Amino acid sequence: MRTLVKIVAAAATAVSAVAVAAGPALADPPKGTTPKETDIVSVGADTDEYLFDQLAYDYNRTVKKGPRLYSWDALNPVTGLTDSIVTKTGCTSIARPNGASAGITAFDANAKTSDKKDFCIDFVRSSRGRSSSDPAKGKGGVLFVALAKDAISYATNATSNAPHNLTTAQLNAIYTCIDTQWTQVGGSSTATIQPFLPQTGSGLRTSFLKAIGVGTPGSCVNSSVQQNEGTDPQFANNPDALVPYSVAKYISQRYHSAKCGAKPTSSQNRFGCDQHGKFVLNDVNGTSPTTGTGSKTVINSHFNAAYINIIYDVVRWASTKDNIPSYLEPLFASPFAKVKGWACTNSIARQDVVSYGFLPTPFCGTGS
């Protein structure tokens, strides 16, 4: 988001806010809109924030009756920073949750609207599965409802001292700071490896560390970057940097998004922009994370299973047959449920999933 922020700020200063409209559509509820108490609102992960901006746009456009769907991004889409948000009318202002864990923490507070009839947050976008610290699956707890498939690989600059393939054991050694020079893991230089991670609380961070078997990263690891931004100045053009990256978000940025500040064409995604910079995705254990070329690039379904990453909608556990709250079943329920969920069955929603780089899953709507 930092690249877009600079462009937006410069445009606003030089000409006016009108010029900003030429760029990609900014996310969050549309300017001037505060969701109603009965609307459906999400917070949470960066990884699928633009997918949900698109899903909300299409849902509200095609489903004419019932509550509207709104999604608050992980960061303020104009400033690129954390701030305070009022998720719905009648709700108290909260710190914008940046990431799945922060979203679940805010969600678990169970804040309600001023009339106590509706929750201020209805679900959380999560790019990780259930952790031991999450509320349990059961009464008073939460349910992780599968939406789509992502994958995680490590990204480096196109010109890098890193090898184009690392094993799980080598990634473990890098992120525990056992191996600190590129030549120790098959690289082309004795230069010091500079491993990065997204901020604590990021679902992508949690899933990646689980995949490589690391509980606590070593002291050589920098954990100060916003995830999925190859343009971050901390590692842009840095030949010794590597960072985990959502494969879906990379595909969306590189092959389906306009340059930041440019107006998307009719064939490009409405939300988000190309922030991959000069980054490339690399192989893990000898397998490429993608297959296909150009706009036909997709996640390799045969990529290492440990690095295939399901994205979830975290909802409050309910005593319904599928344990999804009845008012959310029309949105998230499985295709095999009595009430079929729009996100799992609608052809527009399915195309949105693909356009933003994810793979549809037959387990969409399944809770765990």
C-alpha positions as CSV (number, residue, x, y, z in Angstrom):
1,M,0.0,0.0,0.0
2,R,2.9,2.4,0.6
3,T,3.5,3.0,-3.2
4,L,-0.1,3.8,-3.8
5,V,-0.1,6.1,-0.8
6,K,2.7,8.1,-2.2
7,I,1.0,8.5,-5.5
8,V,-2.3,9.4,-3.9
9,A,-0.7,12.0,-1.6
10,A,1.3,13.5,-4.5
11,A,-1.8,13.7,-6.7
12,A,-3.9,15.3,-4.0
13,T,-1.2,17.9,-3.4
14,A,-0.5,18.7,-7.0
15,V,-4.0,18.8,-8.5
16,S,-6.9,17.7,-6.4
17,A,-8.5,14.7,-5.0
18,V,-10.4,14.3,-8.3
19,A,-7.2,13.1,-10.0
20,V,-7.0,10.2,-7.5
21,A,-10.2,8.7,-9.0
22,A,-8.2,7.8,-12.1
23,G,-6.3,5.2,-10.2
24,P,-7.5,1.8,-8.9
25,A,-10.7,1.9,-6.8
26,L,-10.0,2.5,-3.2
27,A,-11.4,0.0,-0.8
28,D,-13.3,0.1,2.6
29,P,-17.0,1.0,2.5
30,P,-17.5,3.6,-0.2
31,K,-16.7,7.2,0.8
32,G,-19.7,8.7,2.7
33,T,-21.1,5.2,3.6
34,T,-21.3,4.0,7.1
35,P,-22.7,0.4,7.2
36,K,-26.0,0.0,8.9
37,E,-26.4,-1.9,12.1
38,T,-27.9,-4.9,10.1
39,D,-25.3,-4.9,7.4
40,I,-22.6,-7.6,7.2
41,V,-19.1,-6.3,8.0
42,S,-15.6,-7.8,8.0
43,V,-12.1,-6.9,9.1
44,G,-8.8,-8.8,9.2
45,A,-6.3,-10.2,6.7
46,D,-4.4,-8.3,4.1
47,T,-4.1,-11.3,1.8
48,D,-7.7,-11.4,0.6
49,E,-8.8,-7.8,1.4
50,Y,-9.1,-6.9,-2.3
51,L,-10.9,-10.1,-3.1
52,F,-13.5,-9.1,-0.5
53,D,-13.7,-5.6,-1.7
54,Q,-14.6,-7.1,-5.1
55,L,-17.0,-9.7,-3.5
56,A,-18.7,-6.9,-1.6
57,Y,-19.0,-4.8,-4.7
58,D,-20.5,-7.6,-6.7
59,Y,-22.7,-8.9,-3.9
60,N,-24.3,-5.5,-3.3
61,R,-24.7,-5.0,-7.0
62,T,-26.4,-8.3,-7.8
63,V,-28.2,-9.3,-4.6
64,K,-30.9,-6.6,-4.2
65,K,-32.6,-7.6,-1.0
66,G,-31.2,-8.0,2.5
67,P,-28.2,-6.6,4.4
68,R,-25.3,-5.1,2.4
69,L,-21.8,-6.6,2.6
70,Y,-18.8,-4.3,3.5
71,S,-15.2,-5.1,4.1
72,W,-12.7,-2.9,6.0
73,D,-9.1,-3.3,4.7
74,A,-6.2,-4.2,6.9
75,L,-4.8,-0.6,6.5
76,N,-6.4,2.7,5.6
77,P,-6.6,2.6,1.8
78,V,-5.7,6.3,1.4
79,T,-2.9,6.7,4.0
80,G,-1.6,3.1,4.1
81,L,-1.5,3.3,7.9
82,T,-3.5,1.9,10.8
83,D,-6.2,4.2,12.1
84,S,-9.5,4.1,14.0
85,I,-12.7,2.9,12.3
86,V,-16.4,2.8,13.2
87,T,-17.4,-0.5,11.6
88,K,-21.2,0.2,11.7
89,T,-23.6,2.9,12.8
90,G,-24.0,2.8,16.5
91,C,-20.6,1.2,17.2
92,T,-17.7,2.5,19.2
93,S,-14.5,3.5,17.3
94,I,-11.8,0.8,17.4
95,A,-8.2,0.5,16.1
96,R,-8.4,-0.9,12.6
97,P,-7.4,-4.6,12.8
98,N,-4.3,-5.3,10.7
99,G,-4.2,-9.0,10.0
100,A,-6.2,-12.1,10.9
101,S,-5.1,-12.3,14.6
102,A,-5.9,-8.7,15.2
103,G,-9.2,-9.2,13.5
104,I,-10.1,-12.2,15.6
105,T,-9.1,-10.3,18.8
106,A,-11.4,-7.5,17.9
107,F,-14.1,-9.9,16.8
108,D,-14.0,-11.9,20.0
109,A,-14.7,-8.7,22.0
110,N,-18.3,-9.2,20.7
111,A,-19.0,-5.5,20.7
112,K,-22.5,-4.7,19.7
113,T,-24.4,-1.7,18.3
114,S,-25.8,0.9,20.7
115,D,-29.2,-0.9,20.7
116,K,-27.5,-4.2,21.5
117,K,-29.2,-6.0,18.6
118,D,-26.3,-6.5,16.2
119,F,-22.6,-7.2,16.3
120,C,-20.2,-4.6,15.2
121,I,-18.1,-7.2,13.3
122,D,-19.8,-10.1,11.6
123,F,-16.8,-12.1,10.4
124,V,-13.0,-12.0,10.0
125,R,-10.9,-12.6,6.9
126,S,-8.2,-15.0,7.9
127,S,-5.2,-16.3,5.9
128,R,-4.4,-18.9,8.5
129,G,-6.2,-21.8,10.1
130,R,-7.2,-22.1,13.8
131,S,-4.5,-21.7,16.4
132,S,-4.5,-22.9,20.0
133,S,-5.1,-19.3,21.2
134,D,-8.3,-18.8,19.2
135,P,-11.7,-19.2,20.8
136,A,-12.8,-22.9,20.6
137,K,-15.1,-24.4,18.1
138,G,-18.3,-24.7,20.0
139,K,-20.8,-22.6,21.9
140,G,-19.4,-19.1,22.6
141,G,-16.5,-19.8,20.2
142,V,-15.7,-19.4,16.5
143,L,-15.8,-21.4,13.3
144,F,-13.3,-21.2,10.5
145,V,-15.2,-21.5,7.3
146,A,-13.1,-22.3,4.2
147,L,-13.4,-20.0,1.2
148,A,-10.6,-20.6,-1.3
149,K,-7.0,-21.9,-1.7
150,D,-3.9,-19.8,-1.6
151,A,-0.3,-20.8,-1.4
152,I,2.9,-19.3,0.1
153,S,6.3,-19.2,-1.4
154,Y,9.4,-17.0,-0.7
155,A,10.0,-14.0,-2.9
156,T,13.2,-12.3,-3.8
157,N,14.2,-9.5,-6.2
158,A,14.8,-10.7,-9.8
159,T,18.5,-9.9,-9.4
160,S,19.3,-11.7,-6.2
161,N,22.0,-13.7,-4.4
162,A,19.4,-16.2,-3.4
163,P,18.9,-19.5,-5.2
164,H,15.7,-20.0,-7.2
165,N,14.9,-23.0,-5.1
166,L,15.1,-23.6,-1.3
167,T,14.1,-26.7,0.7
168,T,11.9,-26.5,3.8
169,A,15.1,-27.4,5.8
170,Q,17.0,-24.5,4.3
171,L,14.1,-22.0,4.9
172,N,14.0,-23.3,8.5
173,A,17.8,-22.7,8.9
174,I,17.4,-19.2,7.4
175,Y,14.6,-18.1,9.6
176,T,16.2,-19.5,12.8
177,C,19.4,-17.8,11.8
178,I,21.4,-21.0,11.7
179,D,22.4,-20.3,8.1
180,T,23.2,-16.6,7.6
181,Q,25.2,-16.5,4.3
182,W,23.8,-17.3,0.8
183,T,26.5,-19.8,0.0
184,Q,25.3,-22.0,2.9
185,V,22.0,-22.6,1.1
186,G,23.2,-22.8,-2.5
187,G,23.3,-19.0,-3.2
188,S,25.8,-17.1,-5.3
189,S,27.5,-14.9,-2.7
190,T,28.9,-14.9,0.8
191,A,26.7,-11.9,1.5
192,T,24.5,-12.0,4.6
193,I,21.0,-13.2,4.1
194,Q,18.3,-10.6,5.1
195,P,15.1,-12.5,5.9
196,F,11.9,-10.6,6.4
197,L,8.5,-11.4,7.9
198,P,5.2,-9.6,8.0
199,Q,4.2,-8.0,11.3
200,T,3.2,-10.2,14.3
201,G,-0.5,-11.0,14.0
202,S,-0.3,-11.6,10.2
203,G,-2.0,-14.8,9.2
204,L,0.4,-15.2,6.3
205,R,3.3,-15.0,8.7
206,T,1.7,-17.6,11.0
207,S,1.1,-20.0,8.1
208,F,4.5,-19.6,6.6
209,L,6.3,-20.2,9.9
210,K,4.2,-23.3,10.5
211,A,5.0,-24.6,7.0
212,I,8.8,-24.3,7.6
213,G,8.6,-25.6,11.2
214,V,9.7,-22.5,13.0
215,G,8.0,-21.5,16.3
216,T,10.1,-18.4,17.1
217,P,12.1,-16.7,14.4
218,G,15.7,-15.9,15.1
219,S,17.1,-12.5,15.9
220,C,18.4,-11.9,12.4
221,V,14.8,-11.8,11.1
222,N,13.2,-8.4,10.4
223,S,9.5,-8.4,11.3
224,S,8.6,-4.8,10.4
225,V,7.1,-5.0,6.9
226,Q,3.6,-5.0,5.6
227,Q,3.0,-8.3,3.8
228,N,2.7,-8.8,0.0
229,E,4.4,-5.5,-1.0
230,G,7.4,-6.1,-3.2
231,T,7.8,-2.3,-3.5
232,D,8.5,-1.9,0.3
233,P,11.7,0.3,0.4
234,Q,13.2,-2.0,3.1
235,F,13.8,-4.7,0.5
236,A,13.0,-3.3,-2.9
237,N,16.2,-3.8,-5.1
238,N,17.9,-5.5,-2.2
239,P,19.7,-8.6,-3.6
240,D,20.0,-10.2,-0.1
241,A,16.3,-10.0,0.9
242,L,13.7,-12.7,1.0
243,V,10.2,-12.6,2.4
244,P,7.1,-14.9,2.3
245,Y,4.5,-13.9,-0.2
246,S,1.0,-14.9,-1.0
247,V,1.0,-16.6,-4.4
248,A,-2.6,-15.5,-5.0
249,K,-1.8,-11.9,-4.2
250,Y,1.4,-12.0,-6.4
251,I,-0.6,-13.4,-9.3
252,S,-3.3,-10.7,-8.8
253,Q,-0.8,-7.9,-8.6
254,R,1.4,-8.9,-11.5
255,Y,-1.1,-10.3,-14.0
256,H,-4.5,-8.8,-13.2
257,S,-3.9,-5.3,-11.7
258,A,-3.1,-1.9,-13.1
259,K,0.1,-0.1,-12.1
260,C,-0.4,1.9,-8.9
261,G,-2.0,5.3,-9.8
262,A,-3.2,4.1,-13.2
263,K,-6.8,3.5,-14.1
264,P,-7.5,-0.3,-14.5
265,T,-8.6,-1.5,-17.9
266,S,-11.9,-3.4,-18.3
267,S,-9.9,-6.7,-18.1
268,Q,-8.0,-5.7,-14.9
269,N,-9.1,-6.0,-11.2
270,R,-11.1,-3.1,-9.9
271,F,-9.4,-3.1,-6.5
272,G,-5.7,-3.1,-5.6
273,C,-2.7,-2.3,-7.8
274,D,0.5,-3.9,-8.9
275,Q,2.9,-3.8,-5.9
276,H,5.1,-6.8,-6.8
277,G,7.9,-4.4,-7.8
278,K,10.8,-6.5,-9.1
279,F,10.0,-9.4,-7.0
280,V,9.8,-13.0,-8.3
281,L,8.4,-16.1,-6.7
282,N,10.7,-19.0,-6.2
283,D,10.4,-22.8,-6.0
284,V,10.2,-24.7,-2.7
285,N,11.5,-28.3,-2.6
286,G,12.0,-28.3,-6.3
287,T,8.4,-27.4,-7.2
288,S,7.1,-24.1,-8.7
289,P,4.3,-22.3,-6.9
290,T,2.6,-21.4,-10.2
291,T,1.8,-22.9,-13.5
292,G,0.8,-21.2,-16.8
293,T,2.0,-18.0,-18.3
294,G,0.9,-14.4,-18.4
295,S,-2.8,-13.8,-17.5
296,K,-3.3,-17.6,-17.5
297,T,-0.9,-18.0,-14.5
298,V,-2.5,-19.8,-11.6
299,I,-1.4,-21.4,-8.3
300,N,0.2,-24.8,-9.0
301,S,-2.2,-27.3,-7.4
302,H,0.7,-29.7,-7.0
303,F,2.8,-27.2,-5.0
304,N,4.1,-28.6,-1.7
305,A,1.0,-29.4,0.5
306,A,2.5,-27.7,3.5
307,Y,2.6,-24.4,1.6
308,I,-1.0,-24.6,0.3
309,N,-2.9,-22.1,2.4
310,I,-6.6,-22.1,2.8
311,I,-8.2,-18.7,3.4
312,Y,-11.1,-18.6,5.8
313,D,-14.1,-16.5,7.0
314,V,-14.1,-16.7,10.8
315,V,-17.7,-16.5,12.1
316,R,-19.3,-17.0,15.5
317,W,-20.2,-20.7,16.1
318,A,-23.9,-21.3,15.9
319,S,-26.2,-24.3,16.7
320,T,-27.3,-24.5,13.0
321,K,-26.7,-27.7,11.1
322,D,-23.4,-26.3,9.6
323,N,-22.6,-24.2,12.6
324,I,-22.7,-21.0,10.5
325,P,-25.0,-18.3,11.9
326,S,-28.3,-18.4,10.0
327,Y,-27.9,-14.8,8.8
328,L,-24.5,-15.6,7.2
329,E,-25.5,-18.9,5.6
330,P,-26.8,-17.1,2.4
331,L,-23.3,-15.7,2.0
332,F,-21.0,-18.5,3.2
333,A,-22.8,-21.9,3.4
334,S,-21.6,-24.9,1.4
335,P,-23.0,-25.7,-2.1
336,F,-24.3,-28.9,-0.4
337,A,-26.2,-27.0,2.3
338,K,-29.9,-26.4,2.3
339,V,-29.2,-22.7,2.1
340,K,-26.5,-22.3,-0.5
341,G,-23.9,-19.6,0.1
342,W,-23.4,-16.9,-2.6
343,A,-19.6,-16.9,-2.1
344,C,-19.4,-20.6,-2.7
345,T,-21.9,-21.0,-5.5
346,N,-22.4,-17.8,-7.5
347,S,-20.6,-17.7,-10.9
348,I,-19.6,-14.1,-10.3
349,A,-18.1,-14.8,-6.9
350,R,-16.2,-17.8,-8.4
351,Q,-14.7,-15.6,-11.1
352,D,-13.8,-13.0,-8.5
353,V,-11.8,-15.7,-6.6
354,V,-9.9,-16.6,-9.8
355,S,-9.3,-13.0,-10.8
356,Y,-7.7,-12.2,-7.5
357,G,-5.3,-15.2,-7.9
358,F,-7.0,-17.8,-5.6
359,L,-8.1,-21.3,-6.5
360,P,-11.7,-22.4,-5.8
361,T,-12.0,-25.3,-3.4
362,P,-14.7,-27.9,-3.2
363,F,-14.6,-27.5,0.5
364,C,-15.9,-23.9,0.3
365,G,-18.4,-23.4,3.2
366,T,-16.9,-26.2,5.3
367,G,-16.3,-25.2,8.9
368,S,-13.5,-26.3,11.2
